[in-house]
Amino acid sequence: MTRRAKRAQSPCVDVCRLDPRTGWCLGCGRTAAEIGAWAKLTPFRRKRLERELARRLVKLGSHSPLEDE
């Protein structure tokens, strides 16, 4: 029997634009470095980052990134 590795579900929602003030993606809340490292994160680190992303998205919603342009 072969073991299949579970692929990490990405938080990406296809809104790939970084906020110029914070560096966070407006869709998922990750930084460019976090997006690049996502596939290599351990399940523990991925879960911890997912909790942080929820906080970031709330903060992003409280300010309009277009105001900075």
MIVEXBA-214969 format. One record per atom (N, C-alpha, C): residue in one letter; atom name; x, y, z. Coordinates in pm, whole numbers. Example, Ala and Ser with C-alpha at 12.3 -4.5 7.8 and 13.67 -1.06 7.14 Angstrom:
A/N/1319/-569/780
A/CA/1230/-450/780
A/C/1320/-330/780
S/N/1285/-225/708
S/CA/1367/-106/714
S/C/1290/3/787
END
This chain:
M/N/85/-117/0
M/CA/0/0/0
M/C/91/125/0
T/N/57/219/-85
T/CA/136/343/-92
T/C/76/450/-3
R/N/164/524/57
R/CA/119/637/141
R/C/119/761/54
R/N/11/832/57
R/CA/2/957/-17
R/C/21/1072/80
A/N/108/1162/43
A/CA/130/1280/127
A/C/16/1377/104
K/N/-38/1427/212
K/CA/-143/1528/200
K/C/-80/1659/158
R/N/-137/1719/58
R/CA/-87/1849/12
R/C/-144/1958/102
A/N/-59/2050/141
A/CA/-101/2159/228
A/C/-199/2250/155
Q/N/-316/2267/210
Q/CA/-416/2355/151
Q/C/-370/2499/169
S/N/-353/2568/59
S/CA/-307/2706/63
S/C/-421/2800/99
P/N/-391/2906/174
P/CA/-495/3005/206
P/C/-518/3104/92
C/N/-450/3086/-20
C/CA/-462/3177/-134
C/C/-606/3181/-185
V/N/-654/3303/-213
V/CA/-790/3321/-267
V/C/-785/3393/-402
D/N/-669/3386/-469
D/CA/-648/3445/-601
D/C/-668/3596/-606
V/N/-636/3664/-497
V/CA/-632/3810/-494
V/C/-488/3844/-456
C/N/-399/3833/-552
C/CA/-257/3842/-525
C/C/-205/3984/-546
R/N/-221/4063/-442
R/CA/-174/4202/-444
R/C/-128/4237/-303
L/N/-5/4285/-293
L/CA/51/4316/-162
L/C/17/4458/-121
D/N/-21/4472/4
D/CA/-47/4603/62
D/C/88/4675/73
P/N/100/4796/19
P/CA/230/4864/21
P/C/276/4904/162
R/N/184/4922/252
R/CA/220/4963/388
R/C/267/4846/474
T/N/194/4734/467
T/CA/225/4621/555
T/C/306/4512/487
G/N/296/4501/355
G/CA/361/4391/283
G/C/278/4264/283
W/N/155/4272/337
W/CA/68/4155/342
W/C/-18/4147/216
C/N/-45/4025/170
C/CA/-133/4005/56
C/C/-274/4046/94
L/N/-340/4120/6
L/CA/-476/4166/35
L/C/-577/4051/34
G/N/-543/3940/-28
G/CA/-634/3826/-33
G/C/-619/3730/84
C/N/-494/3691/113
C/CA/-474/3589/215
C/C/-402/3640/340
G/N/-338/3756/331
G/CA/-270/3811/448
G/C/-125/3772/464
R/N/-74/3685/376
R/CA/65/3641/389
R/C/161/3741/325
T/N/285/3738/371
T/CA/390/3817/308
T/C/443/3737/189
A/N/522/3802/103
A/CA/580/3732/-11
A/C/667/3614/35
A/N/742/3634/142
A/CA/828/3527/195
A/C/744/3410/247
E/N/634/3440/315
E/CA/546/3334/368
E/C/478/3258/254
I/N/443/3328/147
I/CA/383/3262/31
I/C/483/3163/-28
G/N/609/3208/-43
G/CA/713/3122/-99
G/C/746/3003/-12
A/N/736/3019/118
A/CA/774/2912/212
A/C/658/2819/247
W/N/537/2851/207
W/CA/417/2779/251
W/C/429/2626/237
A/N/471/2578/121
A/CA/476/2433/96
A/C/575/2362/188
K/N/674/2433/238
K/CA/777/2370/321
K/C/750/2382/471
L/N/647/2455/509
L/CA/617/2471/652
L/C/566/2341/711
T/N/598/2319/837
T/CA/544/2203/908
T/C/395/2230/936
P/N/316/2126/959
P/CA/175/2148/990
P/C/155/2242/1110
F/N/242/2231/1211
F/CA/232/2318/1328
F/C/251/2465/1289
R/N/356/2493/1214
R/CA/384/2632/1172
R/C/276/2684/1078
R/N/226/2597/993
R/CA/119/2638/901
R/C/-6/2679/978
K/N/-42/2600/1078
K/CA/-160/2629/1160
K/C/-141/2759/1237
R/N/-22/2778/1292
R/CA/7/2901/1366
R/C/-4/3023/1274
L/N/49/3010/1152
L/CA/41/3120/1057
L/C/-104/3146/1015
E/N/-182/3043/998
E/CA/-324/3060/962
E/C/-398/3142/1066
R/N/-369/3119/1193
R/CA/-433/3199/1299
R/C/-390/3346/1289
E/N/-264/3369/1260
E/CA/-214/3506/1245
E/C/-276/3574/1123
L/N/-297/3498/1016
L/CA/-355/3555/894
L/C/-494/3612/920
A/N/-571/3545/1002
A/CA/-705/3594/1035
A/C/-696/3732/1100
R/N/-600/3750/1190
R/CA/-580/3881/1255
R/C/-536/3987/1154
R/N/-446/3948/1066
R/CA/-396/4042/966
R/C/-508/4089/873
L/N/-591/3997/830
L/CA/-699/4034/738
L/C/-797/4131/802
V/N/-820/4115/932
V/CA/-905/4210/1004
V/C/-839/4348/1002
K/N/-709/4354/1028
K/CA/-637/4481/1026
K/C/-638/4543/886
L/N/-620/4460/784
L/CA/-623/4512/647
L/C/-759/4571/612
G/N/-864/4512/666
G/CA/-998/4561/639
G/C/-1026/4695/702
S/N/-948/4731/802
S/CA/-972/4857/871
S/C/-905/4976/803
H/N/-822/4950/701
H/CA/-764/5061/626
H/C/-765/5025/477
S/N/-791/5120/395
S/CA/-798/5099/251
S/C/-658/5110/191
P/N/-605/5003/127
P/CA/-473/5009/70
P/C/-464/5108/-46
L/N/-574/5141/-107
L/CA/-574/5234/-219
L/C/-546/5377/-173
E/N/-565/5404/-45
E/CA/-535/5537/9
E/C/-387/5567/1
D/N/-303/5462/1
D/CA/-159/5480/0
D/C/-103/5505/-140
E/N/-182/5483/-243
E/CA/-133/5497/-381
E/C/-145/5638/-431
END
